[in-house]
Each structure stands twice: as C-alpha cells, then as structure tokens.
Amino acid sequence: MNQPKIQSFVIIGRTQDGKTFRPSDWADRLCGTMSAFGHDNRVKYSLYVRPGCTLTGHKTVIVDAKLHQAHPLAYQFVVDFARDNQLQVEPIDDDKV
C-alpha cells in the first residue's frame, strides 16, 4: 500500500464544486485548534498551520509539512478536514513555506 506523500499544502475555502466553504471563519477555527497560549497569555498560531487568503479573497490555511514531523496526528487531522469537507487543496513547494 502506498503512503501519501508528506508535503506542505494550502487548503482553499472553496469546495471541489466551486462553492465558498462555510462558516466564514472556518480558517480561524481550524488554525485555532493548532494554536497555543504564549508567554504573554495571547493565542499564538502554530508555525505549521496558519491562516491566509487568495488574491480572489478565498480564505486559506497554509500547512507546513514539518507539522507531520512534530505532530503526525495533527497533520492527519488537517488532511482529513480538507478531504471530509471536499475542499480544494494545492501543494506548495516546501522551499516556499
């Protein structure tokens, strides 16, 4: 059985059939599950899972492949989230993360 390639990727807030994914704060919520409180008692997004957006205004989540090394189950959770919600995913060259 082939293992899927571990790579950095962007989850785009658009479903496979082109509809905008709802709720509108999905990216913040997903990134929030991977966040932690810093020394200043403020929430800090993970270095490996952070929100973004496209030039067309769709919200995105940028996932660094290093998440798999640090927390394989968290990486799988994010992969499963995108798949289960039929979201568009684009690979990123790891040198550009």
N, CA, C and O atoms as a GROMACS GRO file, in nm:
protein
  388
    1MET      N    1   0.084  -0.117   0.000
    1MET     CA    2   0.000   0.000   0.000
    1MET      C    3   0.089   0.124   0.000
    1MET      O    4   0.182   0.133   0.080
    2ASN      N    5   0.060   0.218  -0.090
    2ASN     CA    6   0.140   0.340  -0.100
    2ASN      C    7   0.099   0.440   0.007
    2ASN      O    8  -0.019   0.463   0.031
    3GLN      N    9   0.199   0.498   0.071
    3GLN     CA   10   0.175   0.603   0.169
    3GLN      C   11   0.162   0.736   0.093
    3GLN      O   12   0.238   0.760  -0.001
    4PRO      N   13   0.067   0.822   0.133
    4PRO     CA   14   0.058   0.952   0.068
    4PRO      C   15   0.184   1.033   0.096
    4PRO      O   16   0.245   1.020   0.202
    5LYS      N   17   0.222   1.116   0.000
    5LYS     CA   18   0.341   1.200   0.015
    5LYS      C   19   0.315   1.306   0.122
    5LYS      O   20   0.212   1.373   0.122
    6ILE      N   21   0.410   1.320   0.212
    6ILE     CA   22   0.402   1.424   0.314
    6ILE      C   23   0.458   1.551   0.250
    6ILE      O   24   0.575   1.556   0.212
    7GLN      N   25   0.374   1.654   0.240
    7GLN     CA   26   0.417   1.777   0.177
    7GLN      C   27   0.341   1.895   0.235
    7GLN      O   28   0.237   1.878   0.299
    8SER      N   29   0.393   2.013   0.212
    8SER     CA   30   0.324   2.135   0.250
    8SER      C   31   0.212   2.160   0.150
    8SER      O   32   0.222   2.123   0.033
    9PHE      N   33   0.103   2.223   0.198
    9PHE     CA   34  -0.010   2.248   0.109
    9PHE      C   35  -0.094   2.362   0.161
    9PHE      O   36  -0.080   2.406   0.275
   10VAL      N   37  -0.183   2.409   0.075
   10VAL     CA   38  -0.278   2.514   0.110
   10VAL      C   39  -0.417   2.456   0.095
   10VAL      O   40  -0.451   2.396  -0.007
   11ILE      N   41  -0.499   2.474   0.199
   11ILE     CA   42  -0.640   2.439   0.191
   11ILE      C   43  -0.713   2.567   0.153
   11ILE      O   44  -0.699   2.669   0.220
   12ILE      N   45  -0.789   2.561   0.046
   12ILE     CA   46  -0.862   2.678  -0.003
   12ILE      C   47  -1.008   2.667   0.039
   12ILE      O   48  -1.066   2.559   0.032
   13GLY      N   49  -1.066   2.775   0.082
   13GLY     CA   50  -1.204   2.778   0.130
   13GLY      C   51  -1.306   2.771   0.019
   13GLY      O   52  -1.402   2.848   0.016
   14ARG      N   53  -1.284   2.678  -0.072
   14ARG     CA   54  -1.373   2.656  -0.185
   14ARG      C   55  -1.386   2.506  -0.202
   14ARG      O   56  -1.286   2.434  -0.205
   15THR      N   57  -1.509   2.458  -0.214
   15THR     CA   58  -1.530   2.314  -0.230
   15THR      C   59  -1.490   2.268  -0.369
   15THR      O   60  -1.468   2.350  -0.459
   16GLN      N   61  -1.482   2.138  -0.387
   16GLN     CA   62  -1.446   2.081  -0.517
   16GLN      C   63  -1.540   2.127  -0.628
   16GLN      O   64  -1.500   2.137  -0.744
   17ASP      N   65  -1.667   2.155  -0.593
   17ASP     CA   66  -1.762   2.202  -0.695
   17ASP      C   67  -1.768   2.355  -0.705
   17ASP      O   68  -1.857   2.409  -0.769
   18GLY      N   69  -1.672   2.425  -0.641
   18GLY     CA   70  -1.658   2.569  -0.658
   18GLY      C   71  -1.736   2.657  -0.563
   18GLY      O   72  -1.732   2.779  -0.577
   19LYS      N   73  -1.805   2.600  -0.466
   19LYS     CA   74  -1.882   2.680  -0.371
   19LYS      C   75  -1.792   2.728  -0.257
   19LYS      O   76  -1.699   2.659  -0.217
   20THR      N   77  -1.822   2.847  -0.207
   20THR     CA   78  -1.748   2.901  -0.092
   20THR      C   79  -1.781   2.819   0.031
   20THR      O   80  -1.898   2.794   0.060
   21PHE      N   81  -1.679   2.778   0.104
   21PHE     CA   82  -1.698   2.694   0.222
   21PHE      C   83  -1.746   2.781   0.338
   21PHE      O   84  -1.699   2.892   0.358
   22ARG      N   85  -1.840   2.728   0.412
   22ARG     CA   86  -1.898   2.794   0.529
   22ARG      C   87  -1.878   2.708   0.651
   22ARG      O   88  -1.874   2.586   0.637
   23PRO      N   89  -1.865   2.763   0.770
   23PRO     CA   90  -1.883   2.903   0.807
   23PRO      C   91  -1.766   2.988   0.760
   23PRO      O   92  -1.658   2.936   0.729
   24SER      N   93  -1.788   3.118   0.755
   24SER     CA   94  -1.686   3.207   0.701
   24SER      C   95  -1.559   3.213   0.785
   24SER      O   96  -1.454   3.252   0.734
   25ASP      N   97  -1.567   3.175   0.912
   25ASP     CA   98  -1.448   3.177   0.998
   25ASP      C   99  -1.380   3.041   1.011
   25ASP      O  100  -1.308   3.015   1.107
   26TRP      N  101  -1.405   2.953   0.913
   26TRP     CA  102  -1.352   2.816   0.921
   26TRP      C  103  -1.199   2.815   0.934
   26TRP      O  104  -1.144   2.734   1.009
   27ALA      N  105  -1.130   2.904   0.864
   27ALA     CA  106  -0.983   2.904   0.866
   27ALA      C  107  -0.931   2.941   1.006
   27ALA      O  108  -0.837   2.880   1.056
   28ASP      N  109  -0.994   3.041   1.066
   28ASP     CA  110  -0.953   3.081   1.202
   28ASP      C  111  -0.981   2.969   1.301
   28ASP      O  112  -0.901   2.944   1.391
   29ARG      N  113  -1.093   2.902   1.285
   29ARG     CA  114  -1.126   2.791   1.375
   29ARG      C  115  -1.027   2.676   1.361
   29ARG      O  116  -0.979   2.622   1.461
   30LEU      N  117  -0.996   2.640   1.236
   30LEU     CA  118  -0.901   2.531   1.213
   30LEU      C  119  -0.764   2.567   1.269
   30LEU      O  120  -0.701   2.486   1.337
   31CYS      N  121  -0.717   2.687   1.240
   31CYS     CA  122  -0.587   2.730   1.293
   31CYS      C  123  -0.590   2.740   1.445
   31CYS      O  124  -0.489   2.716   1.511
   32GLY      N  125  -0.705   2.775   1.500
   32GLY     CA  126  -0.719   2.783   1.644
   32GLY      C  127  -0.702   2.649   1.714
   32GLY      O  128  -0.654   2.643   1.827
   33THR      N  129  -0.741   2.541   1.646
   33THR     CA  130  -0.723   2.409   1.707
   33THR      C  131  -0.576   2.372   1.718
   33THR      O  132  -0.540   2.286   1.798
   34MET      N  133  -0.491   2.437   1.640
   34MET     CA  134  -0.348   2.409   1.642
   34MET      C  135  -0.269   2.518   1.714
   34MET      O  136  -0.146   2.516   1.713
   35SER      N  137  -0.338   2.612   1.776
   35SER     CA  138  -0.271   2.724   1.842
   35SER      C  139  -0.243   2.694   1.989
   35SER      O  140  -0.288   2.592   2.042
   36ALA      N  141  -0.168   2.782   2.052
   36ALA     CA  142  -0.135   2.769   2.195
   36ALA      C  143  -0.122   2.909   2.253
   36ALA      O  144  -0.108   3.008   2.180
   37PHE      N  145  -0.126   2.916   2.385
   37PHE     CA  146  -0.105   3.044   2.451
   37PHE      C  147   0.045   3.069   2.468
   37PHE      O  148   0.120   2.979   2.508
   38GLY      N  149   0.087   3.190   2.436
   38GLY     CA  150   0.227   3.228   2.452
   38GLY      C  151   0.254   3.276   2.593
   38GLY      O  152   0.166   3.275   2.679
   39HIS      N  153   0.378   3.318   2.617
   39HIS     CA  154   0.418   3.367   2.749
   39HIS      C  155   0.342   3.492   2.790
   39HIS      O  156   0.329   3.522   2.909
   40ASP      N  157   0.292   3.566   2.691
   40ASP     CA  158   0.217   3.688   2.720
   40ASP      C  159   0.067   3.662   2.733
   40ASP      O  160  -0.013   3.756   2.734
   41ASN      N  161   0.028   3.534   2.745
   41ASN     CA  162  -0.111   3.491   2.760
   41ASN      C  163  -0.198   3.528   2.640
   41ASN      O  164  -0.319   3.545   2.653
   42ARG      N  165  -0.136   3.539   2.523
   42ARG     CA  166  -0.209   3.563   2.399
   42ARG      C  167  -0.199   3.439   2.313
   42ARG      O  168  -0.099   3.367   2.316
   43VAL      N  169  -0.304   3.414   2.237
   43VAL     CA  170  -0.305   3.298   2.149
   43VAL      C  171  -0.206   3.319   2.035
   43VAL      O  172  -0.203   3.425   1.972
   44LYS      N  173  -0.125   3.218   2.011
   44LYS     CA  174  -0.026   3.222   1.903
   44LYS      C  175  -0.058   3.109   1.806
   44LYS      O  176  -0.070   2.993   1.846
   45TYR      N  177  -0.072   3.143   1.678
   45TYR     CA  178  -0.092   3.038   1.578
   45TYR      C  179   0.033   2.952   1.568
   45TYR      O  180   0.144   2.999   1.592
   46SER      N  181   0.013   2.829   1.534
   46SER     CA  182   0.124   2.738   1.511
   46SER      C  183   0.209   2.788   1.395
   46SER      O  184   0.159   2.852   1.303
   47LEU      N  185   0.337   2.759   1.400
   47LEU     CA  186   0.425   2.790   1.287
   47LEU      C  187   0.390   2.703   1.167
   47LEU      O  188   0.426   2.735   1.054
   48TYR      N  189   0.321   2.593   1.191
   48TYR     CA  190   0.295   2.495   1.087
   48TYR      C  191   0.156   2.504   1.027
   48TYR      O  192   0.132   2.448   0.920
   49VAL      N  193   0.062   2.572   1.092
   49VAL     CA  194  -0.076   2.584   1.043
   49VAL      C  195  -0.119   2.728   1.066
   49VAL      O  196  -0.142   2.769   1.180
   50ARG      N  197  -0.131   2.803   0.957
   50ARG     CA  198  -0.164   2.944   0.974
   50ARG      C  199  -0.262   2.990   0.865
   50ARG      O  200  -0.264   2.935   0.755
   51PRO      N  201  -0.343   3.090   0.898
   51PRO     CA  202  -0.442   3.138   0.802
   51PRO      C  203  -0.378   3.223   0.692
   51PRO      O  204  -0.270   3.279   0.709
   52GLY      N  205  -0.448   3.232   0.583
   52GLY     CA  206  -0.405   3.315   0.471
   52GLY      C  207  -0.527   3.346   0.385
   52GLY      O  208  -0.640   3.321   0.426
   53CYS      N  209  -0.503   3.401   0.267
   53CYS     CA  210  -0.612   3.424   0.172
   53CYS      C  211  -0.555   3.424   0.032
   53CYS      O  212  -0.434   3.434   0.012
   54THR      N  213  -0.644   3.414  -0.065
   54THR     CA  214  -0.601   3.415  -0.205
   54THR      C  215  -0.623   3.554  -0.263
   54THR      O  216  -0.685   3.639  -0.199
   55LEU      N  217  -0.574   3.575  -0.380
   55LEU     CA  218  -0.597   3.704  -0.447
   55LEU      C  219  -0.745   3.723  -0.481
   55LEU      O  220  -0.790   3.835  -0.500
   56THR      N  221  -0.819   3.612  -0.488
   56THR     CA  222  -0.963   3.622  -0.516
   56THR      C  223  -1.044   3.637  -0.389
   56THR      O  224  -1.167   3.645  -0.395
   57GLY      N  225  -0.978   3.641  -0.273
   57GLY     CA  226  -1.047   3.663  -0.147
   57GLY      C  227  -1.090   3.539  -0.072
   57GLY      O  228  -1.146   3.549   0.037
   58HIS      N  229  -1.064   3.421  -0.127
   58HIS     CA  230  -1.097   3.299  -0.054
   58HIS      C  231  -1.001   3.280   0.063
   58HIS      O  232  -0.880   3.298   0.049
   59LYS      N  233  -1.056   3.244   0.176
   59LYS     CA  234  -0.972   3.216   0.292
   59LYS      C  235  -0.897   3.086   0.267
   59LYS      O  236  -0.944   2.996   0.198
   60THR      N  237  -0.779   3.079   0.326
   60THR     CA  238  -0.696   2.960   0.312
   60THR      C  239  -0.631   2.926   0.444
   60THR      O  240  -0.626   3.008   0.536
   61VAL      N  241  -0.582   2.804   0.452
   61VAL     CA  242  -0.497   2.762   0.562
   61VAL      C  243  -0.371   2.703   0.500
   61VAL      O  244  -0.378   2.615   0.415
   62ILE      N  245  -0.258   2.753   0.544
   62ILE     CA  246  -0.129   2.708   0.494
   62ILE      C  247  -0.076   2.605   0.593
   62ILE      O  248  -0.064   2.633   0.713
   63VAL      N  249  -0.044   2.486   0.543
   63VAL     CA  250   0.002   2.376   0.628
   63VAL      C  251   0.144   2.340   0.587
   63VAL      O  252   0.170   2.302   0.472
   64ASP      N  253   0.236   2.351   0.681
   64ASP     CA  254   0.376   2.317   0.658
   64ASP      C  255   0.396   2.168   0.682
   64ASP      O  256   0.345   2.113   0.779
   65ALA      N  257   0.469   2.103   0.594
   65ALA     CA  258   0.496   1.959   0.607
   65ALA      C  259   0.567   1.926   0.737
   65ALA      O  260   0.560   1.812   0.784
   66LYS      N  261   0.636   2.023   0.796
   66LYS     CA  262   0.706   1.999   0.924
   66LYS      C  263   0.609   1.962   1.036
   66LYS      O  264   0.650   1.905   1.137
   67LEU      N  265   0.481   1.995   1.018
   67LEU     CA  266   0.380   1.954   1.116
   67LEU      C  267   0.379   1.803   1.131
   67LEU      O  268   0.358   1.751   1.240
   68HIS      N  269   0.400   1.732   1.021
   68HIS     CA  270   0.398   1.585   1.027
   68HIS      C  271   0.511   1.532   1.114
   68HIS      O  272   0.492   1.436   1.189
   69GLN      N  273   0.628   1.594   1.106
   69GLN     CA  274   0.740   1.552   1.189
   69GLN      C  275   0.713   1.579   1.336
   69GLN      O  276   0.744   1.497   1.422
   70ALA      N  277   0.655   1.696   1.364
   70ALA     CA  278   0.633   1.736   1.503
   70ALA      C  279   0.510   1.669   1.564
   70ALA      O  280   0.512   1.628   1.680
   71HIS      N  281   0.403   1.658   1.485
   71HIS     CA  282   0.275   1.604   1.535
   71HIS      C  283   0.202   1.531   1.422
   71HIS      O  284   0.113   1.589   1.360
   72PRO      N  285   0.237   1.406   1.396
   72PRO     CA  286   0.176   1.334   1.284
   72PRO      C  287   0.024   1.327   1.290
   72PRO      O  288  -0.043   1.334   1.186
   73LEU      N  289  -0.033   1.312   1.410
   73LEU     CA  290  -0.178   1.304   1.420
   73LEU      C  291  -0.244   1.438   1.386
   73LEU      O  292  -0.352   1.440   1.328
   74ALA      N  293  -0.180   1.548   1.422
   74ALA     CA  294  -0.234   1.679   1.388
   74ALA      C  295  -0.230   1.700   1.236
   74ALA      O  296  -0.324   1.754   1.179
   75TYR      N  297  -0.122   1.657   1.173
   75TYR     CA  298  -0.111   1.666   1.027
   75TYR      C  299  -0.224   1.586   0.963
   75TYR      O  300  -0.289   1.634   0.870
   76GLN      N  301  -0.247   1.467   1.011
   76GLN     CA  302  -0.352   1.383   0.955
   76GLN      C  303  -0.489   1.446   0.979
   76GLN      O  304  -0.577   1.437   0.893
   77PHE      N  305  -0.509   1.508   1.094
   77PHE     CA  306  -0.635   1.577   1.123
   77PHE      C  307  -0.664   1.685   1.019
   77PHE      O  308  -0.776   1.696   0.970
   78VAL      N  309  -0.563   1.764   0.985
   78VAL     CA  310  -0.581   1.871   0.888
   78VAL      C  311  -0.608   1.814   0.749
   78VAL      O  312  -0.694   1.864   0.677
   79VAL      N  313  -0.535   1.711   0.712
   79VAL     CA  314  -0.558   1.643   0.583
   79VAL      C  315  -0.701   1.590   0.577
   79VAL      O  316  -0.770   1.609   0.477
   80ASP      N  317  -0.745   1.525   0.684
   80ASP     CA  318  -0.880   1.469   0.689
   80ASP      C  319  -0.986   1.578   0.684
   80ASP      O  320  -1.090   1.560   0.621
   81PHE      N  321  -0.961   1.691   0.750
   81PHE     CA  322  -1.055   1.802   0.748
   81PHE      C  323  -1.080   1.847   0.604
   81PHE      O  324  -1.194   1.864   0.563
   82ALA      N  325  -0.973   1.866   0.530
   82ALA     CA  326  -0.986   1.910   0.390
   82ALA      C  327  -1.060   1.806   0.307
   82ALA      O  328  -1.148   1.840   0.228
   83ARG      N  329  -1.024   1.681   0.325
   83ARG     CA  330  -1.087   1.574   0.248
   83ARG      C  331  -1.235   1.559   0.284
   83ARG      O  332  -1.320   1.552   0.196
   84ASP      N  333  -1.265   1.554   0.413
   84ASP     CA  334  -1.402   1.533   0.458
   84ASP      C  335  -1.496   1.645   0.414
   84ASP      O  336  -1.615   1.622   0.391
   85ASN      N  337  -1.442   1.766   0.403
   85ASN     CA  338  -1.524   1.880   0.362
   85ASN      C  339  -1.512   1.911   0.213
   85ASN      O  340  -1.564   2.012   0.165
   86GLN      N  341  -1.444   1.823   0.142
   86GLN     CA  342  -1.428   1.832  -0.003
   86GLN      C  343  -1.373   1.968  -0.046
   86GLN      O  344  -1.420   2.029  -0.142
   87LEU      N  345  -1.271   2.015   0.028
   87LEU     CA  346  -1.211   2.144  -0.002
   87LEU      C  347  -1.099   2.129  -0.103
   87LEU      O  348  -1.034   2.024  -0.112
   88GLN      N  349  -1.076   2.233  -0.179
   88GLN     CA  350  -0.967   2.234  -0.275
   88GLN      C  351  -0.835   2.246  -0.201
   88GLN      O  352  -0.822   2.324  -0.106
   89VAL      N  353  -0.737   2.169  -0.244
   89VAL     CA  354  -0.605   2.167  -0.182
   89VAL      C  355  -0.500   2.181  -0.292
   89VAL      O  356  -0.508   2.116  -0.396
   90GLU      N  357  -0.404   2.267  -0.268
   90GLU     CA  358  -0.294   2.284  -0.364
   90GLU      C  359  -0.161   2.260  -0.292
   90GLU      O  360  -0.138   2.315  -0.184
   91PRO      N  361  -0.074   2.179  -0.352
   91PRO     CA  362   0.057   2.156  -0.291
   91PRO      C  363   0.143   2.283  -0.299
   91PRO      O  364   0.124   2.367  -0.387
   92ILE      N  365   0.236   2.293  -0.204
   92ILE     CA  366   0.330   2.405  -0.201
   92ILE      C  367   0.471   2.346  -0.205
   92ILE      O  368   0.498   2.245  -0.141
   93ASP      N  369   0.556   2.410  -0.279
   93ASP     CA  370   0.697   2.374  -0.278
   93ASP      C  371   0.750   2.405  -0.138
   93ASP      O  372   0.740   2.519  -0.092
   94ASP      N  373   0.806   2.305  -0.070
   94ASP     CA  374   0.850   2.323   0.069
   94ASP      C  375   0.953   2.434   0.086
   94ASP      O  376   0.970   2.484   0.197
   95ASP      N  377   1.022   2.472  -0.020
   95ASP     CA  378   1.118   2.583  -0.010
   95ASP      C  379   1.047   2.718   0.001
   95ASP      O  380   1.110   2.818   0.034
   96LYS      N  381   0.915   2.721  -0.027
   96LYS     CA  382   0.842   2.848  -0.028
   96LYS      C  383   0.749   2.862   0.092
   96LYS      O  384   0.671   2.957   0.098
   97VAL      N  385   0.755   2.769   0.188
   97VAL     CA  386   0.666   2.777   0.304
   97VAL      C  387   0.724   2.871   0.406
   97VAL      O  388   0.664   2.892   0.512
   0.00000   0.00000   0.00000
